[in-house]
Amino acid sequence: MGSSTNIAMAAGVGADYAIYFLYRLREERRRASSDAEALATSLRTSGRAVIFVAASIAAGFGVMGFSKFFGLRMFGTLMPIAMAISCVASLSIMPVLVLRTRPRFIFAQVPGAPDVASSAGGLSPDAASRGRRVAPADGG
């Protein structure tokens, strides 16, 4: 069990934590009235789940730390550490970066913001870039 295996597995599982949390943050941002409210709700719900999953996976890999085989013993020691670091980074560093950079995949549709079609003068989002009007759905 080389270090490349540890790194690959840690990166894969760590990315899952970030995806879980970002998806929930996006959902909550569309419902909440502020970024702080969305972040607090996301941490209360998905944050708890991420901590539980990280602890479960770390415990599962930690059992290998008792192996007599050195490679498995190292794997069983390093993977729980990697799970803890990934969990902490996903729930502390990543939310700060997301709130500072405000990526469109999370903040594209904020409640109370005007609809894209209505703000473009009745143009659909893709037609707005080409300057074509879209017929109303009711045929009028």
Secondary structure, 3 states (H helix, E strand, C coil): CCHHHHHHHHHHHHHHHHHHHHHHHHHHHHHCCCHHHHHHHHHHHHHHHHHHHHHHHHHHHHHHHHCCCHHHHHHHHHHHHHHHHHHHHHHHHHHHHHHHHCCHHHHCCCCCCCCHHHHCCCCCHHHHHHCCCCCCCCCC
